[in-house]
Structures are given as structure tokens and as C-alpha cells.
């Protein structure tokens, strides 16, 4: 699984909430999902930056493998 897969799943949940396809309680969790999307991207950018500073090859955004 790659980071883009996680963000896609979170974005799909957000779209369902916007369309009213989720119960109210689940829709309230969208704020948490949006925060997770933001944190995921920020963390990935930090990892890429660290790899580049160490002279390593960095993955493209969304391609960081999290199952290794």
C-alpha cells in the first residue's frame, strides 16, 4: 500500500459525506479524515526532504511505500 492509496480512501469518504451518503455521526468524522489527509501529505514531504538531504533517491509524492 502506498500513501496515495490512503489519501484516495480518505478523499472518497469525504466525497460520500459531502453527498449526504453517510450517516450524520460518520459525516462528523470527516474533520478527522481531512486532518489525516493533511498529516499524511506533510509527513510524506518530510520523508522526501530527509531522503534528499541524505543523498538518497526520493519517491515521488504518493509513491512512498508504507508496507515495507
Secondary structure, 3 states (H helix, E strand, C coil): CEHHHHHHHHHHHHHHHHCCCCCHHHHHCHHHHHHHHHHHHHHHHHHHHHHHHCCCCCCCCCCCECCC
